[in-house]
Amino acid sequence: MTTPFSTLIRTASHEQHTEAESSSFMGDLLGGRLAVAAYARYTEQLWFVYRALEEGAEELREDPVAGPFIRSELFRTAALERDLAHLRGPGWRAGVSPLPATAAYAERVAECARDWPAGYVAHHYTRYLGDLSGGQIIRDRMERTWGFDRKGDGVRFYVFEGIPNPAAFKRTYRELLDGVNADDLEKQRIVDECRRAFRFNSAVFRELGGEFPLSA
């Protein structure tokens, strides 16, 4: 491949990425048209996905394909749990449940972590690079809409305290993608899995939209 892999994976998944970003649920959430309960429910779904991503991470640290991507400063589970405690109260674990789409998404992430490290890289990329980019827009909107302290409880998921320079980190991450230990056929499979990850995201957003439709 003459095109850098980081460019290839970004452009190849553009359509699915755009579809996920333009969901009616996210549009309503970012537009301040939904109650904080919708944001809390969304945060719950993220917890299930990131738990799947991060529970399998340690065993992949020495993997030649996925290992270079395992960076503890990216981990989000603890931040999500702190946000959920703020949003739902100390007993939040008793009330959380994955949507069907979320359960399928988390199971696929866990499957890749267990059986296919290159596929895990696809999910790692779609989640964490998005958090470092568009996720910052979400944080700002949620702070403004519901008055969360800036980078405080409720939006800690979007705060990467171990990454003081996100732009530099993203450049390094793209260099890791460009040097991923995979042949061209495997790289194409990673791209396909990246598209699949965005489809999972879109499915979660559709189901959230069904739970939180705007009143007429």
C-alpha positions, 0 to 999 in steps of 0.5 A, a space after each residue: 500500500 502506498 497510501 499511509 494506513 492511517 489515511 486509508 483507515 480514516 477515508 475508508 470508514 468515512 461514510 460509516 463515521 459520518 452516519 454515526 456522528 449524524 444520528 438523531 440521538 446525538 444531534 438531540 443530545 448535543 443540541 440540548 433537547 434531551 434531559 440529563 437522563 439520556 446522557 446518563 443512559 448513553 454513558 452507561 452504554 459506553 461503560 459496557 463497551 470500554 469495559 470490554 476494550 480494557 478488560 482484554 488489554 493487559 493480555 495484549 500488551 506483548 502482542 506484536 500487532 495490538 501491543 503497541 496500542 495498549 496505552 494506560 493513559 487512554 483507559 476510560 473505565 475508571 473515569 466512566 465509573 466516576 461519571 456514573 456515580 455522579 449521574 446515578 448515585 453510588 448504587 449506579 451498578 444495580 441499575 445499569 443494563 446494556 441495550 441489545 446493540 451495546 451487548 452485541 458491540 461489547 461482545 464483538 470487542 471482547 471477541 477480537 481482544 480474545 481471538 483477533 488482535 488486529 480486529 481489536 486495533 480497529 475498535 481501539 482506533 474508532 473509540 479512543 481517537 474519537 474520544 480525543 477528537 470529537 469527544 471534546 466537543 461533546 464534553 464542552 456541550 454537556 458542561 454548558 447544557 447541564 452545568 457540570 464543572 469544567 472537566 469535572 464529575 459527569 464529563 471525566 470520560 472525556 478528560 485525558 489527564 495523562 495526555 497533556 498534548 492530544 494533538 501530539 498523541 494523535 500524531 504518534 498514534 497515526 504513526 503506530 497505525 502506519 507501522 502496524 504489523 500486518 500485511 495488506 490483506 490483514 490491513 483490509 480486514 482491519 478497515 472492514 472491522 473499523 466500518 463494522 465498529 461504526 455500524 455498531 455505534 450507529 445501532 446503539 444510537 438508534 436504540 438510544 433514540 428509541 428510548 429517548 424520542 423527542 416529544 412532539 
